[in-house]
Amino acid sequence: MARRLLCIWFPRLASQASLRQSPAQGPFALTLRRGNSDHLHCLDPLAEAQGLSRGMALADARAICPDLTTRPADLMAEMQALSGLRRWAMRYSPLVARDGSAGLAADITGVAHLFGGEEALCQDLQDRLLRARLDGISAIADTRGAAHAMARHGGGILPPGQVSARLTALPVAALRIDHGTAEALDRAGLCRIGDLIAQPRAPLARRFGQGLLMRLDQFLGHQPEPLDPETETPSFGTRITLPEPIGLQSDVAAALQRLLERLCARLAAHHRGARRLRLELRRVDRATATAEIGLARPMRDPARIAPLFAPALSQIDAGFGIDALRLTAPLTEAQAPAQIALTAQERHQDALADLLSRLGNRLGFDAILRPLPADSLVPERSFLLAPAAFSQPGKWPAPSLRPLLLGGPEPLQAQSRSGTPPGSFGWSGRVLTTLRAVGPERIAPEWWLDDPGWRSGIRDYWQVETRQGPRLWLFHTPQAPAWHIAGEYA
């Protein structure tokens, strides 16, 4: 069976997608900045009728058409629109790939008879694009290069085996070569594809590179060109439509339990765990209520997820009743199959994750922090705080005799200016007497950081126990003699 390729080109995809979001009156174009000036990126038919063209400088375009309405091009939105069309085009073939920035390519070998033939397939495609108010040009040929060229030069259906006989009059730019090579060929008098076929291959390769010959062979079918469709990312969602509207919270919870069982089974089949779940409840008046929760770690256990929805469900206004529910997992992570928790430590980890999930949905996941070790000997920078739901407990170094409470350096009223702790000193309105002291522990500032608190130089830290009870962490700065308190032991 001869291979048949379908190519679809959307010459105004970016402008039409933008106008769908926000309509505009009169000639319209999207602009893209290149260097120090703006150029036209995509135009609508009214702008093209004024003599404007893609790539024209915006200043020149406004001189020709003062009424031109412009917006900055959103390349990400354009790519998303093409991705949506790629999924739509899978109704004609399971193998659909992008073909440039505004085109699609599909392998329809052995598929056309399901639509009544290639002509009926193209007619159905064009009718659907017309109803969607999208301009698209389709072409079918034996090779991807030929179908690509035809779609951008009028479209149509090329009978099998007719590429070299019917398409030699197309310009060399239709071979998907770069603009510089196409201009060089034009200056050499090789303007048509047929002109290249008649030339010796060795001189063409020496002058214009092997890329030109590769594209020519792909166009003619002498060199295979595989179609590499994108891997479809699985979507995780399930829905239920009810024969009669419901309004009781218990009924909604029962329907949610059924949805969770289905969704978690799908997640388990793909070895994924949900990090965020969204429940949409459609009321009989066509309004939609939404409940959304986050999870502290990937999870697919319905029994542990269902209670997290209870606070949100209690605030849902059912109105005159709810007749449909939809549950989706917009954010998932890999979760390999694991054995059921048997040890006390594993059960503790599950309980901690459930606690973080409940608190995170009430207070916000960024409000629940855990300390993590940091690679620094400076006490104030020896740890950092990170959201507990999005971090793993760190491995702390060997325990050191650090105080439980750390504070900013607080000067002491002490007479001693030497490196030995003073016999008595004043702190917090009290006079304390030193009973015993352990030290010193010398810590130097990190020279690559300009910390105002450490501009006094190195510090000698002492563990001081006083007769009055408080156990303090003091330090002395030899370079600028003074005593400060850095923390207090429990």
HELIX and SHEET records of a PDB file:
HELIX    1   1 LEU A   13  GLN A   21  1                                   9    
HELIX    2   2 PRO A   45  ALA A   49  1                                   5    
HELIX    3   3 LEU A   58  ILE A   64  1                                   7    
HELIX    4   4 LEU A   75  ALA A   89  1                                  15    
HELIX    5   5 ALA A  112  PHE A  115  5                                   4    
HELIX    6   6 GLU A  118  ARG A  131  1                                  14    
HELIX    7   7 ARG A  144  ALA A  151  1                                   8    
HELIX    8   8 VAL A  163  ARG A  166  1                                   4    
HELIX    9   9 VAL A  172  LEU A  175  5                                   4    
HELIX   10  10 HIS A  179  ARG A  187  1                                   9    
HELIX   11  11 ILE A  193  ILE A  197  1                                   5    
HELIX   12  12 ARG A  201  PHE A  208  1                                   8    
HELIX   13  13 GLN A  210  LEU A  220  1                                  11    
HELIX   14  14 GLN A  249  ALA A  269  1                                  21    
HELIX   15  15 PRO A  302  ILE A  305  1                                   4    
HELIX   16  16 ALA A  306  PHE A  309  5                                   4    
HELIX   17  17 ALA A  310  LEU A  313  1                                   4    
HELIX   18  18 ALA A  344  LEU A  363  1                                  20    
HELIX   19  19 PHE A  365  ALA A  367  5                                   3    
HELIX   20  20 PRO A  379  ARG A  381  5                                   3    
HELIX   21  21 ALA A  388  PHE A  390  5                                   3    
HELIX   22  22 PRO A  452  TRP A  454  5                                   3    
SHEET    1   A 5 VAL A  96  ARG A  98  0                                        
SHEET    2   A 5 GLY A 103  ASP A 107 -1                                        
SHEET    3   A 5 LEU A   5  TRP A   9 -1                                        
SHEET    4   A 5 ILE A 137  ALA A 141 -1                                        
SHEET    5   A 5 GLY A 156  ILE A 157  1                                        
SHEET    1   B 3 SER A  37  LEU A  43  0                                        
SHEET    2   B 3 PHE A  28  ARG A  34 -1                                        
SHEET    3   B 3 THR A  69  PRO A  72  1                                        
SHEET    1   C 4 GLY A 237  ILE A 246  0                                        
SHEET    2   C 4 ILE A 322  ALA A 334 -1                                        
SHEET    3   C 4 ARG A 272  ARG A 283 -1                                        
SHEET    4   C 4 THR A 288  MET A 299 -1                                        
SHEET    1   D 2 LEU A 369  PRO A 373  0                                        
SHEET    2   D 2 PHE A 383  PRO A 387 -1                                        
SHEET    1   E 7 LEU A 405  PRO A 411  0                                        
SHEET    2   E 7 TRP A 483  GLU A 488 -1                                        
SHEET    3   E 7 ARG A 471  HIS A 476 -1                                        
SHEET    4   E 7 ARG A 459  THR A 466 -1                                        
SHEET    5   E 7 ARG A 430  ILE A 443 -1                                        
SHEET    6   E 7 SER A 424  TRP A 427 -1                                        
SHEET    7   E 7 GLN A 413  ALA A 414 -1                                        
END                                                                             
